[in-house]
Amino acid sequence: MMTRRTAMAMAGAVSVGAAARPSASKFPTTIAGLHTAFRRRQASPVEVLQELLARVEESQGTINAFTRLHKAEARLAAEAAEGRWRRGEALGALDGVPVSIKDHLGVRGWPATFGSALLRETPSDEDEPAVAKLRAGGAVFYGQTTMPDFGAAFSSISSLSGVTRNPRDLALTTGGSSAGAAAAAGAGLGPLHLGSDGYGSIRGPAAWCGVFGFKARAATAMGSAVGPITPTLADLLAYHAAIGVKQSAVLPKRLGWLAYPSEDGVRPASTIEAAALTAAERLAARLGAELIVLPALFRAGEHMDMFVGFFPEIARRFDGYAAADLSRLEPNLLSLAGRAKLVPKEEAAERQARYLAAVHRVGEVLSAHRLDAVISPSVAQSPFQADRYYAADYDPFRTPLGLDDGSHLLHAVGMFNNLNWVAASVPYPGVGSLAGVQVAVAPSAHDVSTCLRLLQLLALAPS
């Protein structure tokens, strides 16, 4: 594990534009390719695991995507999978396939430290449901990926593991909070990485690392959803097929296009928005669907109501720790926590209520337009520097709160968490490798399969 001190010390040595990709694998790199190689005995789960662990370790000094590797346990799981393949008893498409897990998700016997040096490495008693489903299918868990402390920032800085860097450009952040999962996918370090998304934490990093990220519906509208980040669309489809998602897509007849706020001159990079709009137009044409152009759905400051209203709850996690322990945290996080504690409870409650009212209003607008799906840029801008905790214009406690406060950064992602729509980020030609296009689908019995089908059509659209 790389310490924060070591990783931060590397910052000055990283040159802008420098990409990092570990040495190429001699084995297939997709879920389907590995499945075929195991079935034909052209490769074994143990061989694939050993090579992958070596490639991960090779990358840690630059990308730093992993908090911990669990080599011995992974070896035992790979050996068990190899035996099943040899006996003709494979459990399915994921049997023997290496999978990484985000640091806060429960894995039986592994610590869940939420990217923070504050928490003790106490083993989890049981698997997260999504983890349990993968384990039942024979997946080989080999490591835990990095995240910012408590998932409290759209950055890739952790007091536990240091700075995680974007494999497409080491000077840049991956975004957060599924930082290591997106970095590992972007670096080709395995075909499947399990992350979580409470406010864009899968889709944002996936967009900035040029990979695929999928947010399913959560148990509750304000909850965090566990989901995959993958290097390819084929891997994303293979994952969902393996966990039992049926191909029952209902293609939309009305498609929404969500632009970003334009007040006060704040716009996403023109190439990002233009390419995302082109994607929406081509997808609508392919579907024969009507494309509805939506206004900016949130008003100035309403995103910040969420941060200011809910951040005091995160700040209370630090109560009871000694000053020496708190000094290990990222300084900007400490500053935000200190300022959050100054927000009166009445104001925090008022800001929460105002934000939830805004979410309800946005939901009514989408319902009034009878939209089945919405297309937008995944993130409003290109990634900022990796050694920054947030973009230069982003500070949730600034006043006055307006669109120049950075609320545009995740304008189109967090709303779909709160509305509990299925949503995914996909790389798209013209957007570049450091941005993406989001596809969001309204809740239904077929929303996951519909979203996956739209991703497939979107991949075909440029042709």
DAFENKA-V450050 format. One record per backbone hydrogen bond with DSSP energy under -1.0 kcal/mol. CO is the residue of the C=O (numbers start at 0). NH is the residue of the N-H. If there is no record, write none. Layout:
BEGIN
CO,NH
CO,NH
END
This chain:
BEGIN
2,6
3,7
4,8
5,9
7,10
9,12
10,13
14,17
17,169
29,33
30,34
31,35
32,36
33,37
34,38
35,39
36,41
36,42
43,47
44,48
45,49
46,50
47,51
48,52
49,53
50,54
51,55
52,56
53,57
54,58
55,59
58,61
58,62
58,63
62,164
64,145
67,143
69,73
70,74
71,75
72,76
73,77
74,78
75,79
76,80
77,81
78,82
79,83
80,84
81,85
82,86
83,88
91,94
93,96
96,139
98,141
99,193
100,144
101,104
105,127
106,109
109,123
112,115
113,149
114,159
119,121
123,108
127,131
128,132
129,133
130,134
131,135
133,138
134,137
137,95
139,98
141,69
142,100
143,66
143,67
144,102
145,179
147,150
148,151
155,163
157,161
161,157
165,168
166,19
168,171
170,385
171,165
176,178
177,181
178,182
179,183
180,184
181,185
182,186
183,188
184,187
187,189
191,99
192,228
193,101
194,226
196,224
199,203
200,177
201,205
202,206
203,207
204,208
205,210
211,229
212,424
214,422
219,222
224,196
226,194
227,213
228,192
229,211
231,235
232,236
233,237
234,238
235,239
236,240
237,241
238,242
239,244
240,243
245,247
252,289
253,371
254,291
255,374
256,293
261,264
262,265
268,272
269,273
270,274
271,275
272,276
273,277
274,278
275,279
276,280
277,281
278,282
279,283
280,284
281,285
282,286
283,287
283,288
289,254
291,256
298,301
300,304
302,306
303,307
304,308
305,309
306,310
309,312
310,314
311,315
313,316
314,317
315,318
317,320
321,325
322,326
324,327
325,328
329,333
330,334
331,335
332,336
333,337
334,338
335,339
336,340
339,342
343,347
344,348
345,349
346,350
347,351
348,352
349,353
350,354
351,355
352,356
353,357
354,358
355,359
356,360
357,361
358,362
359,363
360,364
361,365
362,366
363,367
364,368
365,370
366,369
371,441
372,255
373,439
374,257
375,437
379,268
383,172
384,387
390,393
394,397
401,404
404,394
405,408
407,410
408,379
409,412
409,413
412,415
413,417
414,418
415,420
421,440
422,214
423,438
424,212
425,436
427,430
435,377
436,425
437,375
438,423
439,373
440,421
443,446
445,449
446,450
447,451
448,452
449,453
450,454
451,455
452,456
453,457
454,458
455,459
456,460
459,462
END
